[in-house]
Amino acid sequence: MMVELAKDLSEEGREVAVAKCSVPMFVEKSRIVREELDGRVEGTEVRLEFPLGWDTVIRFFNPKYYTSPSTSFTSFFHTDHSTLLCARRGDISSAEETSFLNSSEVKPWADGGGVVMVDLEEEVRGISSTAIREAVKEGRGLEGLVGKGVERVIERDGLYKE
């Protein structure tokens, strides 16, 4: 599915790559991808951008997942030049977002550009995995929810029917 999304984005003129990692933590994913890219891509700065939902951004910064959060975050944001992208869907208040981004664990990384909050156009704010799964279960079309390539994968593999 991610390959199909990357194809759609490439057709729009964006340079995109997809990597499959068997590790659960984004800090580790970033390190692995960066190691693979080092020496392979010369003369071009490669940025790693991880699009995450709000709940996953909160989990990313939860110190219980790290032996040394500061070391892990430094590796992710500085050594690997990785960024977290999170789209605003309108379900989180401005006060809640500001409070989280200004918390002691997050502020240094958010202020440094490591956490980027993106405003979505009104017509796409409601698009989510949940909305897509519900549309498939209810037999509604996916037009406007996913690109044609992703729609083909969902239909071909019979995803989200149950």
C-alpha positions, 0 to 999 in steps of 0.5 A: 500500500505504501508503495502505491502511495509513493507511486502516486506522490512520484507522479505528482513530482515528489521524490519519495522512497519506501522502506520496510523495517522490522523494528517497532521504534521510530528512533531505530527505524531512522537509524537503520534507514540512515545507515542504508542511505549513507554512501548510497546517495551522494551530493543530495541531502536526504531528509527522513520524514515520518508522518505520524498521527497525534497519538503516535507523536505522544507515544514517540516522546514517552520516556518509558520506551527509552533507556536514555530519551535524550540520547535517543532523541538526539540520534533521531533529530540531529544525527539522522536528520529526521522529522516527525510530521503530524497533521492537524485534524481539528480534534485536538485543541490548540491549548492541548497541542501547545501544552504538549509541544512546550513540555520539557520532553518535547520543546527542544525538539519541536523548537528545533524543527523536529516536530512539524504540525501541518494544517490540512484543508478542511475537505481532507481533515476527516480522512483517516484510516478509521474513515477508510475502514468504515467506508469499505465495511459499509460498501461505500466508494473510496474516491476522495479518501485514497489514491487509485493505487491504494484503492486497487490494493484495498480491493485486490487484497479484500482489506477492511471488509470485516 
